[in-house]
């Protein structure tokens, strides 16, 4: 399995990340897009891509080193690993095929830990990924994160939903995908 090494020996700070407090201490690559939505934008050059390959993060792209993932306990980079060895090459392949990669995740209370992991994940991946972390009204299964992706980055155009897909691992993800149809 491919793993990500921590950027430093010091674990990332955690946040209580209550609705309305997500913007506190936002890392440079991230921006607050509302009181309960954080985004890590991809390259504006990709905004013309209408096919989206969307993924949940935990349990789909990454897992805990013990084989399970729990946002409550997996709080440092060393706690996480790629779900399987095929994740990175498959995502790179989708990017090469013209898909816009997007990750939609509900981070729970570990916003800063998730941000640090996502930054390392995107760096290892080596291709642009649009990441959205939602809480409150933006949490999956609500489609507000997807709507934000369309409304704010496609200059009024819409995603080709018939040619796009979303992959997740839980009931909330299945409901999110159903609502996108």
N, C-alpha and C positions, 0 to 999 in steps of 0.2 A: 504494500500500500504506500502511496505517496503521502508524505506527511509534511507539515509546515513547521518550521522551527520558529521559536519565539524571536521577536526582534531584539529583545533585551532580556536580561535575567529577571527584570522586574515585571510582574504580571500587570496587564492593563487594569486601569481603574474600573470599578463597576459603578453603575448609576441606578438610582431608584426608578428613574424614567417614568414618572407619573405623567398622565396626559397633561399637556401644557408645559412640560418641563423637558421635552426632548432636545431642545435647542441649546441647553446649557453645556458649555465646553465642547462645541462641535468641532471635530477634527477638520483640517483644511480640505480634504477631498470630499467631505460630506457637507450637506446643507439642509437646513430645516425648511421644509416645504409646507409647513403648517404646524399647528400646535401638537400634532401627534403623528407626523410623517417625516422621516429622514430619508434623503436620497443621496446616492453616490452616482452622479451622472456618468454616462459613457461619453464618447467623442461625438461632438455635434455633427461630424461628418457621417455618422451612422443614422442620422435622423430621417433619412429617406428610406431606410429599410422598413418594409411593411410587414414582413414575416417575423414573428417573435417566437423564440424558443424560451419559454418561461419555466422556472424551476422554484420549488421550495428549497430552503437551504438545509436545515437539520433533518437528518434521516433520509435525505434524497441525494444531495451532493456531498455532504459531510456526515460523519458520525463520531461518536466518542471513541477513544482508544480502547475502551473496554467492550466495544461493540454496540453500545447503546448511547443515546444522546439525551442529555437532560440540561436544558438551559439553566436550571437552578444550580447545578453542580459543575457543569463544564464551563468554567469561567476564564481559563487561560489558554493561550495558543497551544500549549503542550498537551491540553486535554482533547484536542480534536485531530481528526485525520480525514483524508478523502474517503468517501464511501467505498470506493473500489478503485483499482488501478486504471480503469477505463474512463473515469470522469474527465480528467484533463484532456486526453486526446479526442474524446467524443465532443466536448464543448468547442475545442479548437476546430474540429471538422465542421460543426454546425456554423460557426462563424465564417469559415471559408466558403460554405455553401450559400452565404448571403443572409443568414438569420441574424437578427438582433438578439443578443443574449440578455435575459433579464432574470433577476432573482427577486422573489416576493417573499418576505419573511415577517413573522410576528416575533419580535425578539424578547418578549417578556420584560423582566426587570433588568436584564443584562445588556443594555444598549451599548455601552462603551466596549465591553468585551466582544460583542458581536461585531461592532465596527472594526476593531483591531483584527479580528479573524478575517472578515470580509476583505480588508485591505491586503492582508497576506495572501488570501485565496486568489484575488484578482491579479496580484503581482506574479504568483506562481503560474497562473493560467496564461498570462501573456497576451491576452486579447481583451478588448473592451467589454465590460459587463455593466448594465444599468441595474443598480440595486436599490430596492425600496424596502424600508422597514416601517411597518405600520402598527399603530396602537389605537385604542379607542375606536373611532368610526372607521379608521383605515384598516383595521385588522381583517384578515381573511376570516370568514368567507366573503365579506363585503368586497365588491370589485373596485373600490375607490383607488387602490394603488394602480390597478390596470388603467382605470380612467385617467389618472394623473399622467401615466406614461403616454397615453394617446393625446391628451389635451395640451400638455406642456412641452412635448418634444416632437410632435409630428406636424407642426404648423397647420393644424386644423384637419389634416388627413386622418384616416383611421387605419388601424391594423387590419391586415387581411386575416381575419379570424379563421377562415376556412383553411388557410395554409399555415396557421400558427398552432402552437400547442403549449400545454402546461403540464408539468410532471411534479407530483407530490407524493407524500407517503401516508397521509392521514385523512380522516373523515372531513376535516375542515378544508383540506386541499381538494378533495373530491367535490365538495359543494362549491368551492371557488371556481373550479373548472366548469361545473354545470352552469353556473351563473354567467360564465363568459360565452356560452354557446349562443 
